[in-house]
Amino acid sequence: MHLYADVFRKKYCEANLTMEEAKTYNGDVIMCFNGRPDLGGCPPREFKGKSFIHLMDHNFQTTKTLRALEECHDPYLMVYQGVKKYDPFFRHFFNKYHDRTIDVPFGYNNLRFKNTKPFNERKNKVVALGAVNPVSDPLCINDIRHFAEFFKDEEYTHKWRHVLRSATAELSEIMDSRLPTIPKTKDFDYDIVQEYNDYKMFTTCESIMRYPSVKTFEGMACGSVLVCSDHHCYKDLGLRHGVNCIMHKDLNINSFNYIVGEWLSRPRDLEKIAEKGRLFAYGYYTPSAVADNLYGDIFEIKSVDKCCNLC
């Protein structure tokens, strides 16, 4: 369960229900935060209020997920912010739920991701980190067959990270890479909080599904400057180039190289952006902030008197 979901459950839900209890629950809303409807746990059809179901991995077991949603009475979906608007896979397979979908951004762990190092003591570089998963990931191909077929013309889910990984030598003066080396898809052999605090800037990747990952907020919270593409999924969050982040042209390595180099030569301006980014993340994307915004979104759909969480 995401941290924001735990906050929401404790702050806004009067109880945790079993499946049997949910059948006779007379409240307004049941929340389902388990993230995988295909694995069971969706609110039962007998419940006639509003059901809000989190699709954590909406590209997993697509057919089973859609079947599970059909079994619910009038379900609403919660997806990562940007998915509803920009992810072609979601828009194709879950189009019937478009008007019943709420954007919920990742909330970062504000107890773990903190600014611990003065900006002028950090390495004057950008650090690239995160997973580089292939579209046809052999570790979960049985779960993502629809996804792999839909994106059959793409090699990597994390396309931009693969571009950066391929250009590591070319970018060595401005970038250090913690990206996994082929054939690895992930690398956990470093302390990610320390990495964010060691560098003045960090990269992120919205993947081919086009939504901001949790690293977007984690790095900013640690006082490092976010370097992201100029895709609208970031602008929709409230991110602005030269204000609280640095943006380069989408999937353009030359633009990335130029923009990063330019801003690394302006440490005082960069430090101001780092601080604004840190305050931005802390103000809007802690678990508490995300939970409160989610409750507000739900209240706009359904005036809530009683709300429960489905175990």
C-alpha positions as CSV (number, residue, x, y, z in Angstrom):
1,M,0.0,0.0,0.0
2,H,1.3,3.5,-0.9
3,L,2.0,5.8,2.1
4,Y,-0.7,8.2,1.1
5,A,-3.2,5.3,1.1
6,D,-2.3,4.5,4.7
7,V,-2.7,8.1,5.6
8,F,-6.1,8.3,3.9
9,R,-7.3,5.1,5.5
10,K,-6.4,6.3,9.0
11,K,-7.7,9.9,8.5
12,Y,-10.8,9.4,6.5
13,C,-12.0,5.8,6.8
14,E,-14.2,4.9,9.7
15,A,-13.3,1.2,9.5
16,N,-11.6,-1.6,7.5
17,L,-14.1,-4.0,6.0
18,T,-13.9,-7.6,5.0
19,M,-15.5,-8.7,1.7
20,E,-18.6,-10.0,3.5
21,E,-19.0,-6.8,5.5
22,A,-18.7,-4.7,2.4
23,K,-21.7,-6.4,0.9
24,T,-24.0,-4.9,3.5
25,Y,-22.1,-1.7,4.2
26,N,-24.5,1.3,4.1
27,G,-21.9,4.1,3.8
28,D,-21.2,6.3,0.9
29,V,-17.7,5.2,-0.3
30,I,-15.5,2.1,-0.2
31,M,-11.8,2.6,-1.0
32,C,-9.8,-0.2,-2.5
33,F,-6.0,0.5,-2.3
34,N,-4.6,-3.0,-3.0
35,G,-3.6,-1.9,-6.5
36,R,-4.3,-5.1,-8.4
37,P,-8.0,-5.8,-9.0
38,D,-7.1,-8.9,-10.9
39,L,-5.9,-10.5,-7.7
40,G,-9.3,-10.0,-6.0
41,G,-10.5,-7.6,-3.4
42,C,-12.6,-5.2,-5.5
43,P,-15.7,-4.0,-3.7
44,P,-18.6,-6.4,-4.2
45,R,-21.5,-5.7,-6.5
46,E,-23.9,-5.8,-3.6
47,F,-22.4,-2.5,-2.4
48,K,-24.4,0.3,-4.1
49,G,-22.4,3.3,-3.1
50,K,-19.3,4.6,-4.9
51,S,-16.2,2.3,-5.2
52,F,-12.8,3.9,-5.7
53,I,-10.2,1.3,-6.9
54,H,-6.5,2.0,-7.3
55,L,-4.9,0.6,-10.4
56,M,-1.3,0.5,-9.3
57,D,0.0,-1.6,-12.2
58,H,-2.7,-1.1,-14.8
59,N,-0.5,-2.8,-17.5
60,F,-0.6,-6.1,-15.5
61,Q,-3.1,-8.8,-16.3
62,T,-5.3,-6.4,-18.3
63,T,-8.0,-8.8,-19.3
64,K,-8.5,-10.1,-15.7
65,T,-8.4,-6.5,-14.4
66,L,-11.2,-5.4,-16.8
67,R,-13.2,-8.4,-15.8
68,A,-12.8,-7.7,-12.1
69,L,-14.0,-4.1,-12.7
70,E,-17.1,-5.3,-14.5
71,E,-18.1,-7.1,-11.4
72,C,-18.2,-3.9,-9.4
73,H,-21.1,-1.5,-9.1
74,D,-20.3,1.8,-10.7
75,P,-16.5,1.8,-10.0
76,Y,-14.2,4.8,-10.1
77,L,-10.5,4.3,-10.8
78,M,-7.5,5.9,-9.2
79,V,-4.4,6.0,-11.4
80,Y,-1.0,7.7,-11.3
81,Q,-1.2,11.3,-12.4
82,G,-0.7,11.6,-16.1
83,V,-1.9,8.1,-17.0
84,K,-5.4,9.1,-17.8
85,K,-4.4,11.9,-20.1
86,Y,-1.2,10.7,-21.7
87,D,-0.8,6.9,-21.5
88,P,-1.9,5.5,-24.8
89,F,-2.2,2.0,-23.3
90,F,-4.6,3.1,-20.6
91,R,-6.6,5.2,-23.0
92,H,-7.0,2.2,-25.3
93,F,-7.9,-0.5,-22.8
94,F,-9.6,1.6,-20.1
95,N,-11.3,4.2,-22.2
96,K,-14.8,3.4,-20.9
97,Y,-13.6,4.6,-17.5
98,H,-12.1,7.8,-18.7
99,D,-14.7,10.0,-17.1
100,R,-14.6,8.0,-13.9
101,T,-10.8,8.2,-13.3
102,I,-9.0,10.3,-10.7
103,D,-5.3,11.3,-11.1
104,V,-3.3,10.5,-7.9
105,P,0.4,11.5,-8.0
106,F,3.0,9.5,-6.2
107,G,3.6,10.7,-2.6
108,Y,7.2,10.4,-1.5
109,N,8.3,9.2,1.9
110,N,9.1,12.5,3.6
111,L,10.5,10.7,6.7
112,R,13.2,9.1,4.5
113,F,13.9,11.5,1.7
114,K,15.4,14.6,3.2
115,N,18.0,17.3,2.3
116,T,21.1,16.5,4.4
117,K,23.9,18.1,2.5
118,P,24.6,21.8,1.7
119,F,24.2,22.5,-2.0
120,N,27.7,23.9,-2.5
121,E,29.2,20.6,-1.1
122,R,27.6,18.5,-3.8
123,K,29.1,17.2,-7.0
124,N,28.6,19.6,-9.8
125,K,27.0,17.0,-12.0
126,V,23.7,15.4,-12.8
127,V,23.1,11.8,-11.6
128,A,21.1,9.3,-13.7
129,L,19.4,6.5,-11.7
130,G,16.4,4.2,-11.8
131,A,15.3,1.0,-13.6
132,V,15.6,0.4,-17.3
133,N,13.0,-2.2,-18.0
134,P,12.4,-3.8,-21.4
135,V,8.9,-3.7,-22.8
136,S,8.9,-7.5,-23.0
137,D,10.3,-8.0,-19.6
138,P,11.0,-11.7,-19.2
139,L,10.6,-11.4,-15.4
140,C,6.9,-10.7,-15.8
141,I,6.0,-11.3,-19.4
142,N,3.0,-13.5,-18.5
143,D,1.5,-10.6,-16.7
144,I,2.1,-7.9,-19.3
145,R,1.4,-9.6,-22.6
146,H,-1.2,-7.0,-23.7
147,F,1.3,-4.3,-22.7
148,A,4.2,-5.9,-24.7
149,E,2.0,-6.4,-27.7
150,F,0.6,-2.8,-27.6
151,F,4.2,-1.3,-27.4
152,K,5.7,-3.9,-29.7
153,D,7.6,-1.2,-31.6
154,E,9.3,0.0,-28.5
155,E,12.3,-1.8,-26.9
156,Y,12.3,-0.2,-23.4
157,T,9.6,0.9,-21.1
158,H,12.1,3.4,-19.6
159,K,13.1,4.7,-23.0
160,W,14.8,7.9,-21.9
161,R,16.9,6.1,-19.3
162,H,18.1,3.7,-22.0
163,V,19.0,6.7,-24.2
164,L,21.1,8.2,-21.3
165,R,22.7,4.8,-20.5
166,S,23.7,4.5,-24.1
167,A,25.3,8.0,-24.0
168,T,27.1,7.7,-20.7
169,A,30.5,8.1,-22.2
170,E,29.5,11.1,-24.3
171,L,28.0,12.8,-21.2
172,S,30.7,11.9,-18.7
173,E,31.7,15.6,-18.1
174,I,28.2,16.5,-16.9
175,M,26.6,13.2,-15.8
176,D,27.4,10.2,-13.6
177,S,25.3,7.1,-14.2
178,R,23.9,4.7,-11.6
179,L,21.7,3.1,-14.3
180,P,21.9,-0.7,-14.4
181,T,24.3,-2.1,-17.0
182,I,23.0,-4.5,-19.6
183,P,21.7,-7.2,-19.0
184,K,20.6,-5.9,-15.6
185,T,17.3,-4.0,-15.4
186,K,17.7,-2.7,-11.9
187,D,20.6,-1.7,-9.6
188,F,20.0,-1.6,-5.8
189,D,23.7,-1.4,-4.9
190,Y,23.6,2.2,-3.7
191,D,21.9,4.4,-1.2
192,I,19.4,6.4,-3.3
193,V,18.9,9.0,-0.6
194,Q,22.7,9.5,-0.4
195,E,22.9,9.8,-4.2
196,Y,20.3,12.5,-4.4
197,N,22.2,14.4,-1.6
198,D,25.6,13.9,-3.3
199,Y,24.6,15.6,-6.6
200,K,23.3,19.1,-7.5
201,M,21.0,17.6,-10.2
202,F,19.2,14.3,-11.0
203,T,17.4,12.9,-14.0
204,T,14.0,11.3,-14.1
205,C,12.0,9.4,-16.7
206,E,8.2,9.4,-17.4
207,S,8.5,6.1,-19.4
208,I,6.6,5.3,-22.5
209,M,3.4,5.5,-20.4
210,R,4.1,9.2,-19.8
211,Y,3.6,9.7,-16.1
212,P,6.0,11.2,-13.5
213,S,7.6,8.5,-11.4
214,V,8.1,8.8,-7.6
215,K,11.7,9.7,-8.1
216,T,10.5,13.0,-9.4
217,F,9.5,14.0,-5.9
218,E,12.1,12.0,-3.9
219,G,15.1,13.8,-5.6
220,M,13.6,17.3,-5.1
221,A,12.9,16.5,-1.5
222,C,16.6,15.8,-1.0
223,G,17.5,19.2,-2.4
224,S,18.7,18.1,-5.8
225,V,17.4,19.9,-8.9
226,L,15.1,17.9,-11.1
227,V,16.1,17.6,-14.8
228,C,13.1,16.3,-16.8
229,S,11.7,16.5,-20.3
230,D,9.4,19.3,-21.3
231,H,6.5,16.8,-21.6
232,H,3.2,18.2,-20.3
233,C,2.9,15.5,-17.7
234,Y,5.4,17.5,-15.6
235,K,4.0,20.9,-16.4
236,D,0.6,19.6,-15.2
237,L,2.1,19.0,-11.8
238,G,3.1,22.6,-11.5
239,L,6.7,22.2,-12.5
240,R,8.3,25.2,-14.4
241,H,11.6,25.4,-16.2
242,G,14.0,27.7,-14.4
243,V,11.7,28.0,-11.4
244,N,11.5,24.7,-9.6
245,C,13.2,22.3,-12.2
246,I,15.2,22.2,-15.4
247,M,13.6,21.0,-18.6
248,H,15.1,19.7,-21.8
249,K,13.4,18.8,-25.1
250,D,11.7,15.5,-25.0
251,L,14.0,12.5,-25.8
252,N,16.6,14.9,-27.1
253,I,20.2,14.1,-25.9
254,N,21.7,17.2,-27.4
255,S,19.2,19.4,-25.6
256,F,19.8,17.5,-22.4
257,N,23.6,18.0,-22.7
258,Y,23.3,21.7,-23.5
259,I,20.7,22.5,-20.8
260,V,22.5,20.6,-18.0
261,G,25.9,22.2,-18.9
262,E,24.4,25.7,-19.0
263,W,22.8,25.4,-15.6
264,L,25.8,23.7,-13.9
265,S,27.7,26.9,-14.8
266,R,25.2,28.9,-12.8
267,P,25.5,27.5,-9.3
268,R,23.8,30.3,-7.4
269,D,20.7,30.2,-9.7
270,L,20.7,26.5,-9.5
271,E,20.7,26.5,-5.7
272,K,17.6,28.8,-5.8
273,I,15.8,26.3,-8.1
274,A,16.8,23.4,-5.8
275,E,15.2,25.1,-2.8
276,K,12.1,26.0,-4.7
277,G,11.9,22.4,-5.9
278,R,12.3,21.1,-2.3
279,L,9.6,23.3,-1.0
280,F,7.3,22.3,-3.9
281,A,7.7,18.6,-3.2
282,Y,7.2,19.1,0.5
283,G,4.2,21.3,0.0
284,Y,2.2,19.2,-2.4
285,Y,3.5,15.6,-2.6
286,T,4.0,14.3,0.9
287,P,1.6,11.4,1.8
288,S,-0.6,13.7,3.8
289,A,-0.9,16.2,1.0
290,V,-1.8,13.6,-1.6
291,A,-4.3,12.0,0.8
292,D,-6.0,15.3,1.5
293,N,-6.2,16.1,-2.2
294,L,-7.6,12.7,-3.0
295,Y,-10.3,13.2,-0.4
296,G,-11.2,16.5,-1.9
297,D,-11.5,14.9,-5.4
298,I,-13.7,12.2,-4.1
299,F,-15.9,14.7,-2.2
300,E,-16.5,16.5,-5.5
301,I,-17.9,13.3,-7.0
302,K,-19.8,12.1,-3.9
303,S,-20.6,14.0,-0.8
304,V,-19.0,11.7,1.8
305,D,-20.6,11.1,5.2
306,K,-19.2,7.6,5.8
307,C,-16.2,6.0,4.1
308,C,-14.5,2.7,4.7
309,N,-11.4,0.8,3.4
310,L,-11.7,-2.7,2.0
311,C,-9.1,-5.0,3.5
